[in-house]
């Protein structure tokens, strides 16, 4: 569970990154979950964009996806959301206490 200070720190980092995944009308598939899981292990923080042709809500997708990959939901702005999970092998981000 992230504290307010940690969440704020991660929002600052996420502000400077581009979405690496786009979620369209196919929705969340097993392959998409696997790719997100691998990306979180490699990068620790990722941004995902929900396309306009998708019938899904960004907040709903974010919470379902975060639960599926055991990640923390950081924020959602419009049709983009950010997930964070501490990497086992590639730890890059040092969270404040």
Z-matrix of the N, CA and C atoms (Angstrom, degrees):
N
C 1 1.446
C 2 1.531 1 109.42
N 3 1.317 2 115.23 1 129.59
C 4 1.460 3 120.22 2 -178.47
C 5 1.527 4 111.16 3 -86.25
N 6 1.318 5 115.49 4 142.64
C 7 1.462 6 119.81 5 173.42
C 8 1.529 7 108.11 6 -83.52
N 9 1.318 8 116.66 7 169.43
C 10 1.451 9 120.90 8 178.73
C 11 1.518 10 112.66 9 -60.76
N 12 1.322 11 115.60 10 -39.26
C 13 1.462 12 121.47 11 179.65
C 14 1.529 13 111.03 12 -65.28
N 15 1.332 14 116.20 13 -42.81
C 16 1.462 15 120.84 14 179.03
C 17 1.531 16 110.94 15 -66.46
N 18 1.325 17 116.09 16 -42.78
C 19 1.466 18 120.91 17 179.23
C 20 1.530 19 109.84 18 -61.60
N 21 1.319 20 116.98 19 -42.28
C 22 1.453 21 122.00 20 178.70
C 23 1.533 22 110.89 21 -62.73
N 24 1.322 23 116.78 22 -41.88
C 25 1.456 24 122.20 23 177.87
C 26 1.532 25 110.90 24 -61.38
N 27 1.334 26 116.37 25 -44.19
C 28 1.460 27 121.08 26 179.97
C 29 1.533 28 111.50 27 -67.77
N 30 1.323 29 117.29 28 -34.51
C 31 1.469 30 120.43 29 176.27
C 32 1.521 31 110.17 30 -61.96
N 33 1.309 32 116.63 31 -39.38
C 34 1.461 33 121.15 32 177.55
C 35 1.519 34 111.95 33 -62.47
N 36 1.309 35 116.48 34 -40.95
C 37 1.469 36 120.79 35 177.81
C 38 1.533 37 109.61 36 -67.33
N 39 1.322 38 116.28 37 -44.41
C 40 1.470 39 121.69 38 -176.46
C 41 1.518 40 111.95 39 -65.54
N 42 1.307 41 116.84 40 -24.38
C 43 1.462 42 120.87 41 -179.27
C 44 1.530 43 111.43 42 -61.27
N 45 1.321 44 116.68 43 -28.39
C 46 1.465 45 121.17 44 -175.41
C 47 1.525 46 114.32 45 -99.96
N 48 1.319 47 118.49 46 4.90
C 49 1.466 48 119.57 47 179.67
C 50 1.526 49 110.05 48 -110.30
N 51 1.323 50 115.32 49 153.21
C 52 1.458 51 121.90 50 178.16
C 53 1.523 52 109.35 51 -95.71
N 54 1.341 53 116.91 52 155.86
C 55 1.468 54 119.31 53 176.14
C 56 1.528 55 110.37 54 -62.43
N 57 1.323 56 117.08 55 134.98
C 58 1.465 57 119.87 56 178.42
C 59 1.521 58 111.70 57 -102.66
N 60 1.328 59 116.97 58 -11.54
C 61 1.462 60 121.66 59 176.60
C 62 1.513 61 109.55 60 -130.08
N 63 1.337 62 114.87 61 147.93
C 64 1.452 63 121.41 62 173.32
C 65 1.518 64 107.31 63 -123.68
N 66 1.306 65 115.49 64 132.27
C 67 1.454 66 121.45 65 -178.34
C 68 1.519 67 108.47 66 -107.98
N 69 1.329 68 116.15 67 118.25
C 70 1.456 69 121.01 68 -176.38
C 71 1.510 70 113.27 69 -108.86
N 72 1.324 71 114.58 70 -150.74
C 73 1.457 72 120.26 71 -173.98
C 74 1.525 73 113.67 72 -70.26
N 75 1.333 74 117.87 73 -15.74
C 76 1.462 75 120.15 74 177.41
C 77 1.523 76 112.33 75 -73.09
N 78 1.312 77 116.53 76 -19.03
C 79 1.458 78 120.64 77 178.31
C 80 1.515 79 112.43 78 76.59
N 81 1.318 80 114.58 79 -160.21
C 82 1.464 81 121.66 80 -177.75
C 83 1.521 82 108.77 81 -89.18
N 84 1.330 83 116.08 82 112.53
C 85 1.459 84 121.60 83 178.65
C 86 1.534 85 109.23 84 -106.17
N 87 1.317 86 116.15 85 170.58
C 88 1.467 87 120.77 86 177.80
C 89 1.528 88 110.62 87 -60.95
N 90 1.325 89 116.38 88 -40.22
C 91 1.461 90 120.77 89 179.76
C 92 1.528 91 110.97 90 -64.98
N 93 1.327 92 116.98 91 -40.15
C 94 1.470 93 121.32 92 178.24
C 95 1.521 94 110.10 93 -63.05
N 96 1.323 95 117.38 94 -43.61
C 97 1.474 96 121.62 95 178.59
C 98 1.528 97 110.08 96 -60.96
N 99 1.328 98 116.47 97 -41.50
C 100 1.463 99 120.87 98 179.89
C 101 1.529 100 110.81 99 -63.92
N 102 1.334 101 116.84 100 -42.26
C 103 1.461 102 120.47 101 179.64
C 104 1.531 103 111.61 102 -65.66
N 105 1.327 104 116.38 103 -40.59
C 106 1.468 105 120.62 104 178.09
C 107 1.522 106 109.94 105 -64.20
N 108 1.319 107 116.94 106 -41.45
C 109 1.464 108 121.86 107 178.97
C 110 1.528 109 110.59 108 -60.07
N 111 1.333 110 116.90 109 -45.24
C 112 1.461 111 121.53 110 179.80
C 113 1.535 112 111.22 111 -66.52
N 114 1.335 113 116.62 112 -39.48
C 115 1.463 114 120.54 113 179.70
C 116 1.522 115 110.87 114 -66.28
N 117 1.325 116 117.68 115 -39.04
C 118 1.465 117 120.94 116 177.78
C 119 1.523 118 111.06 117 -64.17
N 120 1.321 119 116.73 118 -37.92
C 121 1.464 120 119.83 119 178.44
C 122 1.529 121 110.18 120 -65.73
N 123 1.319 122 117.06 121 -37.56
C 124 1.458 123 121.03 122 -177.50
C 125 1.531 124 112.62 123 -79.32
N 126 1.345 125 117.76 124 -37.49
C 127 1.469 126 120.94 125 -171.15
C 128 1.521 127 114.89 126 -113.61
N 129 1.307 128 118.68 127 -20.82
C 130 1.467 129 126.15 128 -177.42
C 131 1.529 130 113.70 129 74.82
N 132 1.322 131 118.79 130 -36.53
C 133 1.462 132 120.99 131 179.43
C 134 1.527 133 108.47 132 -132.72
N 135 1.335 134 116.00 133 131.30
C 136 1.461 135 120.41 134 -179.57
C 137 1.525 136 110.11 135 -137.13
N 138 1.325 137 113.87 136 154.10
C 139 1.459 138 121.04 137 176.43
C 140 1.524 139 107.46 138 -117.05
N 141 1.328 140 116.10 139 136.51
C 142 1.460 141 122.30 140 -178.51
C 143 1.523 142 108.72 141 -125.44
N 144 1.326 143 115.50 142 138.04
C 145 1.456 144 121.55 143 179.68
C 146 1.522 145 109.40 144 -109.20
N 147 1.327 146 116.44 145 131.82
C 148 1.461 147 122.29 146 175.22
C 149 1.526 148 106.46 147 -96.33
N 150 1.325 149 116.41 148 117.97
C 151 1.457 150 121.27 149 -176.84
C 152 1.525 151 111.83 150 -70.52
N 153 1.316 152 115.82 151 157.94
C 154 1.467 153 121.22 152 -177.83
C 155 1.527 154 112.49 153 -66.91
N 156 1.345 155 117.97 154 -25.44
C 157 1.464 156 119.73 155 179.53
C 158 1.528 157 112.85 156 -79.88
N 159 1.318 158 116.49 157 -2.47
C 160 1.462 159 121.44 158 176.75
C 161 1.524 160 109.36 159 -84.43
N 162 1.317 161 115.86 160 143.05
C 163 1.459 162 120.67 161 178.86
C 164 1.516 163 111.78 162 -90.95
N 165 1.329 164 116.47 163 8.91
C 166 1.456 165 121.85 164 -174.95
C 167 1.522 166 111.49 165 -96.24
N 168 1.309 167 115.72 166 150.69
C 169 1.457 168 122.75 167 175.72
C 170 1.530 169 108.56 168 -91.46
N 171 1.328 170 117.26 169 135.02
C 172 1.467 171 121.76 170 -176.00
C 173 1.526 172 112.09 171 -59.11
N 174 1.332 173 118.07 172 -41.63
C 175 1.468 174 120.59 173 -179.56
C 176 1.519 175 111.67 174 -65.19
N 177 1.320 176 116.58 175 -41.62
C 178 1.463 177 121.01 176 -179.80
C 179 1.528 178 110.63 177 -66.00
N 180 1.322 179 116.41 178 -45.34
C 181 1.466 180 120.94 179 179.32
C 182 1.521 181 110.21 180 -62.93
N 183 1.332 182 116.57 181 -41.46
C 184 1.462 183 121.19 182 -178.31
C 185 1.524 184 110.92 183 -60.59
N 186 1.320 185 117.70 184 -46.17
C 187 1.464 186 119.06 185 -178.12
C 188 1.522 187 111.55 186 -69.61
N 189 1.337 188 117.86 187 -38.19
C 190 1.466 189 119.99 188 177.72
C 191 1.522 190 111.50 189 -66.19
N 192 1.328 191 116.04 190 -42.86
C 193 1.459 192 120.56 191 -179.04
C 194 1.527 193 111.04 192 -68.01
N 195 1.321 194 116.60 193 -41.07
C 196 1.467 195 120.37 194 178.65
C 197 1.521 196 110.85 195 -60.54
N 198 1.318 197 116.13 196 -39.96
C 199 1.465 198 120.09 197 178.41
C 200 1.525 199 110.82 198 -67.45
N 201 1.329 200 117.37 199 -38.86
C 202 1.466 201 121.94 200 -178.36
C 203 1.522 202 112.93 201 -65.39
N 204 1.337 203 116.69 202 -37.32
C 205 1.467 204 120.21 203 -176.22
C 206 1.525 205 112.91 204 -105.52
N 207 1.352 206 116.37 205 9.22
C 208 1.468 207 121.99 206 178.28
C 209 1.533 208 111.22 207 58.51
N 210 1.336 209 115.78 208 45.66
C 211 1.462 210 121.61 209 -179.37
C 212 1.522 211 110.02 210 -112.62
N 213 1.317 212 115.80 211 170.86
C 214 1.459 213 122.48 212 177.36
C 215 1.526 214 108.93 213 -101.67
N 216 1.307 215 116.65 214 132.41
C 217 1.451 216 121.92 215 173.83
C 218 1.524 217 107.56 216 -77.75
N 219 1.338 218 117.15 217 125.60
C 220 1.457 219 121.09 218 -177.34
C 221 1.523 220 110.53 219 -97.23
N 222 1.333 221 116.52 220 -55.37
C 223 1.458 222 119.53 221 -179.32
C 224 1.517 223 110.73 222 -164.17
N 225 1.307 224 115.34 223 162.93
C 226 1.449 225 123.04 224 175.04
C 227 1.519 226 107.73 225 -137.07
N 228 1.324 227 115.71 226 126.16
C 229 1.456 228 120.69 227 177.03
C 230 1.523 229 107.10 228 -130.02
N 231 1.321 230 115.74 229 115.01
C 232 1.463 231 120.30 230 -178.67
C 233 1.512 232 110.91 231 62.75
N 234 1.325 233 115.72 232 -120.07
C 235 1.460 234 120.19 233 -178.97
C 236 1.528 235 112.60 234 -104.42
N 237 1.324 236 117.12 235 18.47
C 238 1.467 237 121.95 236 177.35
C 239 1.522 238 109.83 237 -120.95
N 240 1.333 239 115.20 238 147.53
C 241 1.458 240 119.23 239 175.37
C 242 1.518 241 110.38 240 -143.37
N 243 1.330 242 114.74 241 160.26
C 244 1.464 243 121.83 242 -174.70
C 245 1.523 244 109.27 243 -122.62
N 246 1.336 245 115.18 244 135.13
C 247 1.465 246 122.23 245 175.77
C 248 1.521 247 109.20 246 -121.06
N 249 1.343 248 115.63 247 148.75
C 250 1.462 249 122.06 248 178.55
C 251 1.523 250 109.32 249 -135.18
N 252 1.300 251 114.93 250 138.53
C 253 1.465 252 120.89 251 170.85
C 254 1.521 253 107.90 252 -149.59
N 255 1.318 254 115.33 253 130.04
C 256 1.462 255 120.20 254 179.22
C 257 1.518 256 109.30 255 -63.93
N 258 1.314 257 116.05 256 132.01
C 259 1.456 258 122.01 257 -178.51
C 260 1.531 259 110.27 258 -80.86
N 261 1.306 260 115.10 259 145.86
C 262 1.460 261 120.48 260 178.02
C 263 1.527 262 109.92 261 -79.18
N 264 1.338 263 117.11 262 -44.41
C 265 1.457 264 122.04 263 -174.22
C 266 1.527 265 114.21 264 -101.23
N 267 1.341 266 117.60 265 -30.89
C 268 1.462 267 121.56 266 -172.45
C 269 1.523 268 112.38 267 -116.95
N 270 1.315 269 117.64 268 53.62
C 271 1.455 270 120.60 269 -176.39
C 272 1.517 271 110.40 270 -67.48
N 273 1.359 272 116.25 271 117.58
C 274 1.454 273 121.98 272 -178.34
C 275 1.522 274 112.57 273 -117.92
N 276 1.319 275 116.15 274 -35.47
C 277 1.467 276 120.90 275 -172.87
C 278 1.527 277 109.52 276 -96.80
N 279 1.324 278 115.32 277 124.25
C 280 1.463 279 121.30 278 177.08
C 281 1.525 280 107.44 279 -102.34
N 282 1.323 281 117.04 280 108.90
C 283 1.453 282 121.56 281 -177.46
C 284 1.523 283 111.10 282 -76.53
N 285 1.341 284 116.72 283 143.17
C 286 1.472 285 119.03 284 174.58
C 287 1.515 286 110.50 285 -68.28
N 288 1.307 287 117.43 286 156.36
C 289 1.474 288 121.80 287 -179.38
C 290 1.488 289 111.69 288 -78.18
